[in-house]
């Protein structure tokens, strides 16, 4: 994602989609499929990440709290302390997860991240 490295502190969401996500040990955990943005504040709340599978077959999608990612300029990628095993053990997704505050609480508690809505 060479387009992400620049002197600007801003990045277009289209340049975030498809960006690799690495674990702390340098292993690729997945990549960002898309972002979820809170309408009122304009803040990014989740990065929906794809992981697992092979050549797009069997891939899973899971939203992780945005605050669990940090950008690594040297890697031109995001880094997280969440492992693929943790993603697989995260609270099961409901079809309405993005509108379900109970699911959000379970997810944020699971990943030990402060709630974005308080």
C-alpha positions in Angstrom: 0.0 0.0 0.0 2.6 2.6 -1.1 -0.2 5.1 -1.3 -0.5 5.2 2.5 3.0 6.4 3.2 3.1 10.2 2.9 3.8 13.2 5.0 0.1 13.7 5.6 -1.5 12.4 8.8 -4.7 11.7 6.8 -5.4 8.6 4.7 -8.4 7.8 2.4 -10.5 4.8 3.5 -10.1 3.3 0.1 -6.3 3.1 0.8 -6.9 1.3 4.1 -9.0 -1.4 2.5 -6.8 -4.4 1.7 -4.0 -3.3 4.0 -2.2 -6.1 5.8 -2.5 -6.6 9.6 0.4 -8.2 11.4 0.7 -9.7 14.9 3.4 -8.6 17.3 5.6 -11.5 16.3 5.6 -10.3 12.7 3.1 -12.9 11.4 0.4 -11.8 9.0 -3.0 -12.1 10.8 -5.2 -10.8 8.0 -6.1 -7.7 6.2 -8.6 -4.9 6.5 -11.7 -5.3 4.4 -13.5 -2.1 5.4 -14.0 0.3 8.2 -17.1 1.1 10.4 -17.5 4.8 11.2 -19.8 6.2 13.9 -22.1 8.6 12.2 -22.4 11.2 15.0 -18.7 11.6 15.9 -17.2 10.6 12.6 -14.7 8.3 14.4 -13.6 5.0 13.1 -14.9 2.4 15.6 -14.1 -0.9 13.9 -11.8 -2.4 11.2 -13.6 -5.4 9.7 -10.7 -7.8 9.0 -10.6 -10.9 6.9 -8.4 -13.8 8.0 -7.9 -17.5 7.4 -8.8 -19.2 4.2 -6.8 -19.6 1.0 -7.1 -17.5 -2.1 -10.3 -16.0 -0.7 -11.9 -19.3 -0.1 -12.9 -20.0 3.5 -12.0 -16.5 4.6 -13.7 -15.2 7.7 -14.6 -11.6 8.5 -14.5 -10.1 11.9 -14.8 -6.5 13.2 -12.1 -5.6 15.6 -12.0 -2.4 17.6 -10.1 0.3 15.8 -8.0 1.1 18.9 -6.5 -2.4 18.7 -4.6 -1.4 15.6 -1.6 0.8 15.2 0.0 1.8 11.9 3.6 0.8 11.3 5.2 3.1 8.7 8.1 0.7 8.1 5.8 -2.2 7.2 3.2 0.0 5.5 0.7 -2.1 7.4 -1.2 -2.2 10.6 0.0 -4.1 13.7 -2.2 -5.6 16.4 -1.7 -7.7 19.6 -4.7 -9.8 18.6 -3.8 -13.3 17.3 -5.8 -15.3 14.8 -6.7 -17.7 17.7 -8.1 -14.8 19.6 -10.2 -13.7 16.6 -11.6 -17.2 16.3 -12.5 -17.2 20.0 -14.1 -13.7 20.0 -17.8 -13.3 20.7 -19.9 -14.8 17.9 -21.2 -12.3 15.4 -24.9 -11.6 15.2 -26.3 -10.4 11.9 -27.0 -7.1 13.5 -23.7 -6.8 15.4 -23.3 -3.2 14.3 -26.6 -2.2 15.9 -26.4 -4.5 18.9 -24.9 -2.7 22.0 -24.8 -6.0 24.0 -22.6 -7.6 21.3 -20.4 -4.5 21.2 -20.0 -4.6 25.0 -19.0 -8.3 24.9 -16.6 -7.6 22.0 -14.9 -4.5 23.6 -14.6 -6.4 26.9 -13.1 -9.4 25.2 -10.5 -7.3 23.5 -10.0 -5.2 26.7 -10.7 -1.9 24.9 -12.6 1.1 26.4 -16.1 1.6 24.9 -16.2 4.2 22.2 -19.7 5.3 23.1 -19.0 6.6 26.6 
